[in-house]
């Protein structure tokens, strides 16, 4: 399962024990698969961000539109991003729905290597 998504509020997705997908220093490419359930027609978007642990000010990437929840009440989303993280910087993913919804499954696949 996953978190509930309150309408119009960005929600950090936990990926394991916390919300970090990767921590620098490194280069990476990731794909996050997220299943969202809710009312048909609900639009879902996501955005990655780099979070410097010292300042706690996220980079807030551009939104990635995942589409709308279908007639069956389910939307399968895919969010991707390549990038670089410096030391003490983390990669995180947030999801937004325009109506109340729920993340029922999430999975991250990626490659990480030294920068």
VEXTORZA-13998 format. One line per field, with one value per atom (N, C-alpha, C, CB): residue number from 0; residue in three letters; atom name; x negated, y negated, z. Coordinates in nm, 3 decimals. Atoms other than C-alpha are relative to their C-alpha. Glycine has a CB too. Layout:
! VEXTORZA-13998
seq <- [NUM; ...]
type <- [ala; ...]
atom <- [CA; ...]
c1 <- [X; ...]
c2 <- [Y; ...]
c3 <- [Z; ...]
END
This chain:
! VEXTORZA-13998
seq <- [0; 0; 0; 0; 1; 1; 1; 1; 2; 2; 2; 2; 3; 3; 3; 3; 4; 4; 4; 4; 5; 5; 5; 5; 6; 6; 6; 6; 7; 7; 7; 7; 8; 8; 8; 8; 9; 9; 9; 9; 10; 10; 10; 10; 11; 11; 11; 11; 12; 12; 12; 12; 13; 13; 13; 13; 14; 14; 14; 14; 15; 15; 15; 15; 16; 16; 16; 16; 17; 17; 17; 17; 18; 18; 18; 18; 19; 19; 19; 19; 20; 20; 20; 20; 21; 21; 21; 21; 22; 22; 22; 22; 23; 23; 23; 23; 24; 24; 24; 24; 25; 25; 25; 25; 26; 26; 26; 26; 27; 27; 27; 27; 28; 28; 28; 28; 29; 29; 29; 29; 30; 30; 30; 30; 31; 31; 31; 31; 32; 32; 32; 32; 33; 33; 33; 33; 34; 34; 34; 34; 35; 35; 35; 35; 36; 36; 36; 36; 37; 37; 37; 37; 38; 38; 38; 38; 39; 39; 39; 39; 40; 40; 40; 40; 41; 41; 41; 41; 42; 42; 42; 42; 43; 43; 43; 43; 44; 44; 44; 44; 45; 45; 45; 45; 46; 46; 46; 46; 47; 47; 47; 47; 48; 48; 48; 48; 49; 49; 49; 49; 50; 50; 50; 50; 51; 51; 51; 51; 52; 52; 52; 52; 53; 53; 53; 53; 54; 54; 54; 54; 55; 55; 55; 55; 56; 56; 56; 56; 57; 57; 57; 57; 58; 58; 58; 58; 59; 59; 59; 59; 60; 60; 60; 60; 61; 61; 61; 61; 62; 62; 62; 62; 63; 63; 63; 63; 64; 64; 64; 64; 65; 65; 65; 65; 66; 66; 66; 66; 67; 67; 67; 67; 68; 68; 68; 68; 69; 69; 69; 69; 70; 70; 70; 70; 71; 71; 71; 71; 72; 72; 72; 72; 73; 73; 73; 73; 74; 74; 74; 74; 75; 75; 75; 75; 76; 76; 76; 76; 77; 77; 77; 77; 78; 78; 78; 78; 79; 79; 79; 79; 80; 80; 80; 80; 81; 81; 81; 81; 82; 82; 82; 82; 83; 83; 83; 83; 84; 84; 84; 84; 85; 85; 85; 85; 86; 86; 86; 86; 87; 87; 87; 87; 88; 88; 88; 88; 89; 89; 89; 89; 90; 90; 90; 90; 91; 91; 91; 91; 92; 92; 92; 92; 93; 93; 93; 93; 94; 94; 94; 94; 95; 95; 95; 95; 96; 96; 96; 96; 97; 97; 97; 97; 98; 98; 98; 98; 99; 99; 99; 99; 100; 100; 100; 100; 101; 101; 101; 101; 102; 102; 102; 102; 103; 103; 103; 103; 104; 104; 104; 104; 105; 105; 105; 105; 106; 106; 106; 106; 107; 107; 107; 107; 108; 108; 108; 108; 109; 109; 109; 109; 110; 110; 110; 110; 111; 111; 111; 111; 112; 112; 112; 112; 113; 113; 113; 113; 114; 114; 114; 114]
type <- [unk; unk; unk; unk; unk; unk; unk; unk; unk; unk; unk; unk; unk; unk; unk; unk; unk; unk; unk; unk; unk; unk; unk; unk; unk; unk; unk; unk; unk; unk; unk; unk; unk; unk; unk; unk; unk; unk; unk; unk; unk; unk; unk; unk; unk; unk; unk; unk; unk; unk; unk; unk; unk; unk; unk; unk; unk; unk; unk; unk; unk; unk; unk; unk; unk; unk; unk; unk; unk; unk; unk; unk; unk; unk; unk; unk; unk; unk; unk; unk; unk; unk; unk; unk; unk; unk; unk; unk; unk; unk; unk; unk; unk; unk; unk; unk; unk; unk; unk; unk; unk; unk; unk; unk; unk; unk; unk; unk; unk; unk; unk; unk; unk; unk; unk; unk; unk; unk; unk; unk; unk; unk; unk; unk; unk; unk; unk; unk; unk; unk; unk; unk; unk; unk; unk; unk; unk; unk; unk; unk; unk; unk; unk; unk; unk; unk; unk; unk; unk; unk; unk; unk; unk; unk; unk; unk; unk; unk; unk; unk; unk; unk; unk; unk; unk; unk; unk; unk; unk; unk; unk; unk; unk; unk; unk; unk; unk; unk; unk; unk; unk; unk; unk; unk; unk; unk; unk; unk; unk; unk; unk; unk; unk; unk; unk; unk; unk; unk; unk; unk; unk; unk; unk; unk; unk; unk; unk; unk; unk; unk; unk; unk; unk; unk; unk; unk; unk; unk; unk; unk; unk; unk; unk; unk; unk; unk; unk; unk; unk; unk; unk; unk; unk; unk; unk; unk; unk; unk; unk; unk; unk; unk; unk; unk; unk; unk; unk; unk; unk; unk; unk; unk; unk; unk; unk; unk; unk; unk; unk; unk; unk; unk; unk; unk; unk; unk; unk; unk; unk; unk; unk; unk; unk; unk; unk; unk; unk; unk; unk; unk; unk; unk; unk; unk; unk; unk; unk; unk; unk; unk; unk; unk; unk; unk; unk; unk; unk; unk; unk; unk; unk; unk; unk; unk; unk; unk; unk; unk; unk; unk; unk; unk; unk; unk; unk; unk; unk; unk; unk; unk; unk; unk; unk; unk; unk; unk; unk; unk; unk; unk; unk; unk; unk; unk; unk; unk; unk; unk; unk; unk; unk; unk; unk; unk; unk; unk; unk; unk; unk; unk; unk; unk; unk; unk; unk; unk; unk; unk; unk; unk; unk; unk; unk; unk; unk; unk; unk; unk; unk; unk; unk; unk; unk; unk; unk; unk; unk; unk; unk; unk; unk; unk; unk; unk; unk; unk; unk; unk; unk; unk; unk; unk; unk; unk; unk; unk; unk; unk; unk; unk; unk; unk; unk; unk; unk; unk; unk; unk; unk; unk; unk; unk; unk; unk; unk; unk; unk; unk; unk; unk; unk; unk; unk; unk; unk; unk; unk; unk; unk; unk; unk; unk; unk; unk; unk; unk; unk; unk; unk; unk; unk; unk; unk; unk; unk; unk; unk; unk; unk; unk; unk; unk; unk; unk; unk; unk; unk; unk; unk; unk]
atom <- [N; CA; C; CB; N; CA; C; CB; N; CA; C; CB; N; CA; C; CB; N; CA; C; CB; N; CA; C; CB; N; CA; C; CB; N; CA; C; CB; N; CA; C; CB; N; CA; C; CB; N; CA; C; CB; N; CA; C; CB; N; CA; C; CB; N; CA; C; CB; N; CA; C; CB; N; CA; C; CB; N; CA; C; CB; N; CA; C; CB; N; CA; C; CB; N; CA; C; CB; N; CA; C; CB; N; CA; C; CB; N; CA; C; CB; N; CA; C; CB; N; CA; C; CB; N; CA; C; CB; N; CA; C; CB; N; CA; C; CB; N; CA; C; CB; N; CA; C; CB; N; CA; C; CB; N; CA; C; CB; N; CA; C; CB; N; CA; C; CB; N; CA; C; CB; N; CA; C; CB; N; CA; C; CB; N; CA; C; CB; N; CA; C; CB; N; CA; C; CB; N; CA; C; CB; N; CA; C; CB; N; CA; C; CB; N; CA; C; CB; N; CA; C; CB; N; CA; C; CB; N; CA; C; CB; N; CA; C; CB; N; CA; C; CB; N; CA; C; CB; N; CA; C; CB; N; CA; C; CB; N; CA; C; CB; N; CA; C; CB; N; CA; C; CB; N; CA; C; CB; N; CA; C; CB; N; CA; C; CB; N; CA; C; CB; N; CA; C; CB; N; CA; C; CB; N; CA; C; CB; N; CA; C; CB; N; CA; C; CB; N; CA; C; CB; N; CA; C; CB; N; CA; C; CB; N; CA; C; CB; N; CA; C; CB; N; CA; C; CB; N; CA; C; CB; N; CA; C; CB; N; CA; C; CB; N; CA; C; CB; N; CA; C; CB; N; CA; C; CB; N; CA; C; CB; N; CA; C; CB; N; CA; C; CB; N; CA; C; CB; N; CA; C; CB; N; CA; C; CB; N; CA; C; CB; N; CA; C; CB; N; CA; C; CB; N; CA; C; CB; N; CA; C; CB; N; CA; C; CB; N; CA; C; CB; N; CA; C; CB; N; CA; C; CB; N; CA; C; CB; N; CA; C; CB; N; CA; C; CB; N; CA; C; CB; N; CA; C; CB; N; CA; C; CB; N; CA; C; CB; N; CA; C; CB; N; CA; C; CB; N; CA; C; CB; N; CA; C; CB; N; CA; C; CB; N; CA; C; CB; N; CA; C; CB; N; CA; C; CB; N; CA; C; CB; N; CA; C; CB; N; CA; C; CB; N; CA; C; CB; N; CA; C; CB; N; CA; C; CB; N; CA; C; CB; N; CA; C; CB; N; CA; C; CB]
c1 <- [-0.082; 0.000; -0.086; 0.093; 0.070; -0.089; 0.083; -0.036; -0.071; 0.022; 0.128; -0.091; -0.115; 0.353; -0.048; 0.112; 0.032; 0.336; 0.116; -0.028; -0.102; 0.531; 0.006; -0.029; -0.020; 0.675; -0.083; 0.147; 0.076; 0.436; -0.123; 0.087; 0.118; 0.155; -0.108; 0.038; 0.113; -0.188; -0.030; -0.126; 0.029; -0.269; -0.130; 0.117; 0.124; -0.619; 0.032; -0.108; -0.024; -0.616; -0.113; 0.012; 0.102; -0.798; -0.044; 0.052; 0.051; -1.023; -0.051; -0.110; 0.045; -1.151; 0.020; -0.153; -0.010; -1.229; 0.022; -0.127; -0.023; -1.211; 0.040; -0.127; -0.044; -1.135; -0.113; 0.075; 0.113; -1.485; -0.008; -0.134; 0.021; -1.529; -0.148; 0.060; 0.147; -1.905; -0.064; -0.047; 0.075; -2.170; -0.136; -0.014; 0.126; -2.475; -0.120; 0.001; 0.025; -2.738; 0.021; -0.143; -0.022; -2.624; 0.065; 0.087; -0.080; -2.481; 0.104; -0.087; -0.108; -2.154; 0.095; 0.077; -0.118; -1.862; 0.105; -0.027; -0.102; -1.536; 0.133; 0.016; -0.138; -1.185; 0.084; 0.017; -0.089; -0.913; 0.137; 0.011; -0.131; -0.601; 0.094; -0.006; -0.093; -0.304; 0.142; -0.013; -0.140; 0.052; 0.086; 0.032; -0.086; 0.316; 0.146; -0.024; -0.143; 0.684; 0.079; 0.038; -0.085; 0.967; 0.114; -0.080; -0.113; 1.256; -0.045; 0.072; 0.033; 1.251; -0.009; 0.104; 0.020; 1.124; -0.097; 0.130; 0.096; 0.887; -0.135; -0.011; 0.131; 0.565; -0.111; -0.010; 0.113; 0.235; -0.128; -0.010; 0.130; -0.106; -0.106; 0.001; 0.110; -0.447; -0.115; -0.047; 0.121; -0.773; -0.109; 0.024; 0.117; -1.118; -0.061; -0.104; 0.081; -1.341; -0.125; 0.080; 0.124; -1.693; 0.014; -0.127; -0.012; -1.702; -0.136; 0.101; 0.124; -2.025; 0.030; -0.067; -0.028; -2.035; -0.033; -0.076; 0.040; -2.202; 0.108; -0.132; -0.096; -1.942; 0.145; -0.022; -0.137; -1.633; 0.090; 0.063; -0.077; -1.528; 0.000; -0.060; -0.005; -1.411; -0.006; 0.125; 0.012; -1.482; 0.133; -0.096; -0.134; -1.117; -0.002; 0.077; 0.000; -1.139; 0.135; -0.038; -0.126; -0.878; 0.089; -0.026; -0.097; -0.564; -0.006; 0.142; -0.017; -0.529; 0.146; -0.101; -0.142; -0.165; 0.014; 0.076; -0.019; -0.062; 0.134; -0.008; -0.131; 0.290; 0.110; 0.000; -0.115; 0.629; 0.039; 0.118; -0.050; 0.777; 0.114; 0.047; -0.099; 0.983; 0.130; -0.059; -0.133; 1.336; -0.006; 0.079; 0.014; 1.207; -0.054; -0.093; 0.047; 1.079; -0.149; 0.071; 0.144; 0.710; -0.080; -0.030; 0.095; 0.418; -0.138; 0.001; 0.137; 0.077; -0.092; -0.020; 0.086; -0.184; -0.145; 0.012; 0.143; -0.545; -0.066; -0.034; 0.076; -0.780; -0.148; 0.028; 0.141; -1.141; -0.087; -0.017; 0.095; -1.450; -0.143; 0.030; 0.144; -1.825; -0.059; -0.070; 0.060; -2.059; -0.125; 0.098; 0.117; -2.346; 0.038; -0.120; -0.015; -2.347; -0.138; 0.080; 0.126; -2.627; 0.006; -0.027; 0.004; -2.734; 0.108; -0.139; -0.103; -2.461; 0.122; -0.059; -0.119; -2.185; 0.080; -0.037; -0.086; -1.886; 0.097; 0.076; -0.102; -1.647; 0.131; -0.040; -0.132; -1.277; 0.106; 0.033; -0.112; -0.942; 0.126; 0.021; -0.129; -0.616; 0.108; -0.003; -0.114; -0.273; 0.113; 0.045; -0.113; 0.030; 0.120; -0.034; -0.126; 0.392; 0.096; 0.062; -0.090; 0.664; 0.130; 0.033; -0.109; 0.916; -0.060; 0.125; 0.052; 0.868; -0.022; 0.096; 0.035; 0.697; -0.093; -0.070; 0.088; 0.472; -0.104; 0.081; 0.106; 0.137; 0.014; -0.144; -0.017; 0.188; -0.125; 0.118; 0.124; -0.151; -0.104; 0.024; 0.109; -0.489; -0.125; -0.025; 0.121; -0.814; -0.098; 0.028; 0.103; -1.140; -0.105; -0.065; 0.110; -1.390; -0.099; 0.051; 0.098; -1.713; -0.140; 0.007; 0.144; -2.083; -0.066; -0.056; 0.074; -2.324; -0.148; 0.043; 0.144; -2.696; -0.073; -0.040; 0.081; -2.978; -0.010; -0.140; 0.012; -2.998; -0.145; 0.087]
c2 <- [0.119; 0.000; -0.125; 0.000; 0.128; -0.360; -0.106; -0.043; 0.107; -0.696; -0.043; -0.119; 0.068; -0.868; -0.130; -0.025; 0.127; -1.166; -0.096; 0.019; 0.101; -1.468; -0.090; -0.084; 0.081; -1.671; -0.127; -0.034; 0.124; -1.943; -0.013; -0.111; 0.007; -1.857; 0.095; 0.032; -0.086; -1.727; 0.094; -0.086; -0.100; -1.405; 0.071; 0.102; -0.076; -1.259; 0.149; -0.040; -0.144; -0.889; 0.071; 0.056; -0.081; -0.662; 0.112; 0.058; -0.104; -0.419; 0.121; -0.056; -0.110; -0.204; -0.050; 0.043; 0.050; -0.320; -0.152; 0.035; 0.144; -0.685; -0.037; -0.080; 0.045; -0.894; -0.019; -0.128; 0.018; -0.901; 0.118; -0.014; -0.102; -0.712; 0.029; -0.045; -0.013; -0.775; -0.113; -0.002; 0.105; -0.972; -0.013; 0.030; 0.028; -1.139; 0.016; -0.138; 0.037; -1.159; 0.119; -0.054; -0.105; -0.961; -0.058; 0.114; 0.023; -0.962; 0.110; 0.001; -0.099; -0.780; -0.017; -0.010; 0.009; -0.705; 0.088; 0.047; -0.073; -0.598; -0.003; -0.057; -0.007; -0.492; 0.041; 0.102; -0.029; -0.503; 0.038; -0.123; -0.050; -0.296; -0.019; 0.151; 0.032; -0.417; 0.032; -0.150; -0.029; -0.282; -0.084; 0.155; 0.089; -0.532; 0.040; -0.149; -0.029; -0.455; -0.119; 0.130; 0.111; -0.702; -0.016; -0.128; 0.029; -0.863; -0.013; -0.128; 0.017; -0.832; -0.148; 0.071; 0.138; -1.151; -0.079; -0.069; 0.070; -1.243; -0.006; 0.070; 0.018; -1.387; 0.018; -0.140; -0.027; -1.270; -0.049; 0.152; 0.046; -1.435; 0.035; -0.154; -0.027; -1.373; -0.095; 0.145; 0.077; -1.555; 0.053; -0.153; -0.036; -1.456; -0.127; 0.079; 0.113; -1.683; 0.050; -0.093; -0.021; -1.696; -0.077; -0.048; 0.063; -1.772; -0.006; 0.075; 0.015; -1.912; 0.014; -0.139; -0.025; -1.780; -0.119; 0.121; 0.116; -2.100; -0.109; -0.059; 0.111; -2.352; 0.046; -0.075; -0.055; -2.124; -0.075; -0.004; 0.073; -2.337; 0.083; -0.143; -0.087; -2.102; -0.077; 0.083; 0.061; -2.172; -0.012; 0.079; 0.001; -2.099; -0.004; -0.120; -0.015; -1.973; -0.036; 0.143; 0.018; -2.036; 0.122; -0.024; -0.109; -1.826; 0.097; -0.056; -0.102; -1.500; 0.046; 0.121; -0.036; -1.444; 0.149; -0.080; -0.145; -1.081; 0.034; 0.066; -0.026; -1.119; -0.004; 0.134; -0.001; -1.060; 0.142; -0.074; -0.130; -0.773; 0.042; -0.005; -0.051; -0.554; 0.045; 0.115; -0.044; -0.415; 0.108; 0.050; -0.107; -0.121; -0.052; 0.108; 0.059; -0.363; 0.013; 0.063; -0.024; -0.290; -0.073; 0.151; 0.060; -0.474; 0.056; -0.157; -0.049; -0.317; -0.111; 0.135; 0.115; -0.596; 0.045; -0.107; -0.019; -0.604; -0.137; 0.078; 0.124; -0.884; 0.035; -0.073; -0.031; -0.891; -0.123; 0.056; 0.111; -1.097; 0.051; -0.083; -0.021; -1.083; -0.121; 0.025; 0.116; -1.304; 0.030; -0.066; -0.006; -1.371; -0.055; -0.080; 0.050; -1.414; -0.027; 0.100; 0.028; -1.581; 0.063; -0.155; -0.056; -1.466; -0.064; -0.020; 0.045; -1.496; -0.061; -0.102; 0.041; -1.540; 0.127; -0.078; -0.116; -1.304; -0.026; 0.036; 0.005; -1.226; 0.049; 0.086; -0.034; -1.220; -0.018; -0.087; 0.007; -1.185; -0.041; 0.136; 0.044; -1.367; 0.026; -0.149; -0.023; -1.292; -0.093; 0.150; 0.091; -1.522; 0.054; -0.146; -0.034; -1.434; -0.117; 0.134; 0.115; -1.691; 0.035; -0.054; -0.043; -1.488; 0.104; 0.061; -0.100; -1.258; 0.133; 0.019; -0.127; -0.935; 0.076; -0.023; -0.081; -0.661; 0.070; 0.105; -0.078; -0.514; 0.142; -0.060; -0.138; -0.138; 0.084; 0.063; -0.074; -0.029; -0.099; 0.115; 0.081; -0.185; 0.086; -0.129; -0.077; -0.047; -0.090; 0.132; 0.079; -0.215; 0.095; -0.104; -0.072; -0.069; -0.104; 0.091; 0.096; -0.238; 0.052; -0.121; -0.024; -0.242; -0.116; 0.016; 0.101; -0.426; 0.032; -0.004; -0.021; -0.476; -0.122; 0.028; 0.109; -0.690; -0.113; 0.050; 0.115; -1.040; -0.043; -0.120]
c3 <- [0.000; 0.000; 0.000; 0.119; -0.002; 0.019; 0.067; -0.139; -0.069; 0.145; -0.072; 0.016; 0.058; 0.092; -0.061; 0.106; 0.065; -0.143; 0.023; -0.153; -0.021; -0.023; -0.123; 0.129; 0.120; -0.310; 0.003; -0.018; 0.015; -0.426; 0.087; 0.028; -0.087; -0.181; -0.049; 0.145; 0.036; -0.281; 0.117; -0.035; -0.102; -0.093; -0.035; 0.012; 0.019; -0.053; 0.009; 0.106; -0.002; -0.136; 0.074; -0.142; -0.065; 0.107; -0.094; 0.135; 0.089; -0.080; 0.076; -0.087; -0.086; 0.208; 0.142; -0.028; -0.136; 0.560; 0.004; 0.078; 0.007; 0.444; -0.142; 0.044; 0.133; 0.135; -0.100; 0.013; 0.093; -0.020; -0.097; 0.079; 0.103; -0.348; -0.014; -0.135; 0.011; -0.366; 0.079; -0.150; -0.069; -0.181; -0.065; 0.152; 0.066; -0.330; 0.092; -0.055; 0.140; -0.439; -0.093; -0.015; 0.101; -0.742; -0.125; 0.058; 0.120; -1.091; -0.001; -0.134; -0.004; -1.149; -0.117; 0.132; 0.083; -1.372; 0.069; -0.151; -0.074; -1.208; -0.074; 0.140; 0.046; -1.303; 0.121; -0.121; -0.112; -1.038; -0.056; 0.097; 0.041; -1.101; 0.119; -0.045; -0.108; -0.896; -0.046; 0.044; 0.030; -0.891; 0.094; 0.016; -0.076; -0.780; -0.025; -0.038; 0.013; -0.711; 0.051; 0.077; -0.040; -0.678; -0.098; 0.011; 0.087; -0.860; -0.145; 0.046; 0.142; -1.240; -0.037; -0.089; 0.044; -1.403; 0.086; -0.003; -0.086; -1.119; -0.068; 0.137; 0.063; -1.265; 0.103; -0.067; -0.088; -1.116; -0.067; 0.032; 0.048; -1.155; 0.105; -0.030; -0.092; -1.001; -0.030; -0.011; 0.022; -0.957; 0.093; 0.024; -0.079; -0.839; 0.055; -0.085; -0.044; -0.638; 0.070; 0.093; -0.073; -0.506; 0.131; -0.083; -0.130; -0.134; 0.067; 0.088; -0.075; 0.011; 0.150; -0.030; -0.141; 0.369; 0.088; 0.046; -0.081; 0.494; 0.001; -0.053; 0.009; 0.369; 0.007; -0.129; 0.004; 0.335; -0.099; 0.140; 0.101; 0.034; -0.129; -0.026; 0.117; -0.247; -0.132; 0.004; 0.132; -0.614; -0.073; -0.085; 0.058; -0.716; -0.154; 0.052; 0.145; -1.074; -0.062; -0.038; 0.072; -1.339; 0.020; -0.151; -0.016; -1.309; -0.118; 0.015; 0.102; -1.500; 0.008; 0.020; 0.001; -1.598; -0.024; -0.109; 0.013; -1.544; -0.066; 0.136; 0.061; -1.686; 0.104; -0.071; -0.089; -1.527; 0.036; -0.064; -0.044; -1.329; -0.092; 0.149; 0.096; -1.561; 0.064; -0.075; -0.044; -1.538; 0.107; -0.118; -0.099; -1.332; 0.134; -0.053; -0.125; -1.062; 0.025; 0.113; -0.016; -1.128; -0.107; -0.007; 0.094; -1.289; 0.029; 0.010; -0.011; -1.352; -0.052; -0.082; 0.031; -1.347; -0.016; 0.109; 0.015; -1.461; 0.002; -0.132; -0.011; -1.353; -0.016; 0.136; 0.026; -1.481; 0.019; -0.142; -0.012; -1.417; 0.005; 0.126; -0.014; -1.481; 0.071; -0.139; -0.062; -1.285; 0.080; 0.088; -0.086; -1.049; 0.137; -0.062; -0.136; -0.672; 0.057; 0.089; -0.068; -0.480; 0.139; 0.010; -0.136; -0.134; 0.087; 0.064; -0.094; 0.131; -0.070; 0.094; 0.074; -0.127; -0.030; -0.133; 0.023; -0.167; -0.114; 0.127; 0.104; -0.451; 0.060; -0.124; -0.053; -0.360; -0.108; 0.124; 0.095; -0.541; 0.075; -0.073; -0.053; -0.470; -0.104; 0.039; 0.089; -0.617; 0.044; 0.002; -0.022; -0.651; -0.076; -0.045; 0.067; -0.730; 0.018; 0.059; -0.012; -0.800; 0.074; -0.137; -0.089; -0.591; 0.094; -0.083; -0.093; -0.293; -0.071; 0.120; 0.065; -0.403; 0.096; -0.140; -0.085; -0.267; -0.087; 0.081; 0.063; -0.370; 0.053; 0.029; -0.044; -0.363; -0.024; -0.071; 0.029; -0.500; -0.052; -0.104; 0.053; -0.572; -0.007; 0.087; 0.023; -0.705; -0.074; -0.080; 0.067; -0.802; -0.055; 0.097; 0.065; -1.046; -0.049; -0.118; 0.047; -1.131; -0.001; 0.082; 0.000; -1.187; 0.071; -0.146; -0.074; -0.962; -0.014; 0.151; 0.011; -1.014; 0.052; -0.146; -0.053; -0.879; -0.101; 0.038; 0.092; -1.022; -0.012; 0.048]
END
